[in-house]
């Protein structure tokens, strides 16, 4: 049985029982991808490895921000 067939069967059962319809397949894929990236960074921090990616970029931008020169 394919994912689409299972979804249609679940939707049919939910409608007959008066329950809310399940989310469509693939509706939350990007949220899962973002959460996996956050989880990977969390595990790296627990293991003592340096941060990579967006977190490291944000931290370096904060720490090494250019300060405006006086008189310019």
C-alpha positions as a Markdown table, in Angstrom:
| # | Residue | x | y | z |
|---|---|---|---|---|
| 1 | Unk | 0.0 | 0.0 | 0.0 |
| 2 | Unk | 1.4 | 3.4 | -1.0 |
| 3 | Unk | 1.5 | 6.4 | 1.3 |
| 4 | Unk | -1.2 | 8.1 | -0.7 |
| 5 | Unk | -3.5 | 5.1 | -0.4 |
| 6 | Unk | -2.9 | 4.9 | 3.4 |
| 7 | Unk | -3.6 | 8.6 | 3.7 |
| 8 | Unk | -6.9 | 8.3 | 1.8 |
| 9 | Unk | -7.9 | 5.3 | 4.0 |
| 10 | Unk | -7.0 | 7.2 | 7.2 |
| 11 | Unk | -9.0 | 10.3 | 6.0 |
| 12 | Unk | -12.0 | 8.1 | 5.2 |
| 13 | Unk | -11.9 | 6.5 | 8.6 |
| 14 | Unk | -11.5 | 9.8 | 10.4 |
| 15 | Unk | -14.5 | 11.3 | 8.5 |
| 16 | Unk | -16.7 | 8.3 | 9.3 |
| 17 | Unk | -15.7 | 8.5 | 13.0 |
| 18 | Unk | -16.1 | 12.3 | 13.1 |
| 19 | Unk | -12.4 | 12.9 | 14.0 |
| 20 | Unk | -10.1 | 15.5 | 12.5 |
| 21 | Unk | -8.4 | 14.5 | 9.3 |
| 22 | Unk | -4.7 | 13.5 | 9.6 |
| 23 | Unk | -2.1 | 15.8 | 8.1 |
| 24 | Unk | -1.2 | 15.2 | 4.4 |
| 25 | Unk | 2.0 | 13.3 | 3.7 |
| 26 | Unk | 4.9 | 15.6 | 3.5 |
| 27 | Unk | 3.2 | 18.5 | 5.3 |
| 28 | Unk | 5.8 | 18.7 | 8.0 |
| 29 | Unk | 8.9 | 17.6 | 6.1 |
| 30 | Unk | 10.7 | 21.0 | 6.3 |
| 31 | Unk | 10.0 | 21.3 | 10.0 |
| 32 | Unk | 11.6 | 17.9 | 10.6 |
| 33 | Unk | 14.7 | 18.9 | 8.6 |
| 34 | Unk | 15.1 | 22.1 | 10.7 |
| 35 | Unk | 14.7 | 20.1 | 13.9 |
| 36 | Unk | 17.3 | 17.5 | 12.8 |
| 37 | Unk | 19.8 | 20.3 | 12.2 |
| 38 | Unk | 19.1 | 21.8 | 15.7 |
| 39 | Unk | 19.4 | 18.3 | 17.2 |
| 40 | Unk | 22.8 | 17.8 | 15.5 |
| 41 | Unk | 24.1 | 21.1 | 16.8 |
| 42 | Unk | 22.9 | 20.2 | 20.3 |
| 43 | Unk | 24.6 | 16.8 | 20.2 |
| 44 | Unk | 27.8 | 18.5 | 19.0 |
| 45 | Unk | 27.7 | 21.0 | 21.9 |
| 46 | Unk | 27.2 | 18.1 | 24.4 |
| 47 | Unk | 30.2 | 16.3 | 23.0 |
| 48 | Unk | 32.3 | 19.5 | 23.2 |
| 49 | Unk | 32.8 | 20.0 | 19.5 |
| 50 | Unk | 32.7 | 23.6 | 18.1 |
| 51 | Unk | 29.5 | 24.9 | 16.6 |
| 52 | Unk | 29.1 | 24.9 | 12.9 |
| 53 | Unk | 26.8 | 26.5 | 10.4 |
| 54 | Unk | 24.3 | 29.1 | 11.3 |
| 55 | Unk | 25.0 | 29.1 | 15.0 |
| 56 | Unk | 28.7 | 29.6 | 14.5 |
| 57 | Unk | 28.1 | 32.4 | 12.0 |
| 58 | Unk | 25.7 | 34.2 | 14.3 |
| 59 | Unk | 28.1 | 33.9 | 17.2 |
| 60 | Unk | 31.1 | 35.2 | 15.2 |
| 61 | Unk | 29.0 | 38.1 | 13.8 |
| 62 | Unk | 28.2 | 39.0 | 17.4 |
| 63 | Unk | 31.7 | 38.6 | 18.8 |
| 64 | Unk | 33.6 | 40.2 | 15.9 |
| 65 | Unk | 31.2 | 42.9 | 14.8 |
| 66 | Unk | 32.9 | 45.9 | 13.3 |
| 67 | Unk | 32.6 | 48.9 | 15.5 |
| 68 | Unk | 32.1 | 52.3 | 13.8 |
| 69 | Unk | 35.2 | 54.5 | 13.9 |
| 70 | Unk | 35.0 | 57.7 | 15.8 |
| 71 | Unk | 34.8 | 60.8 | 13.6 |
| 72 | Unk | 33.8 | 59.0 | 10.5 |
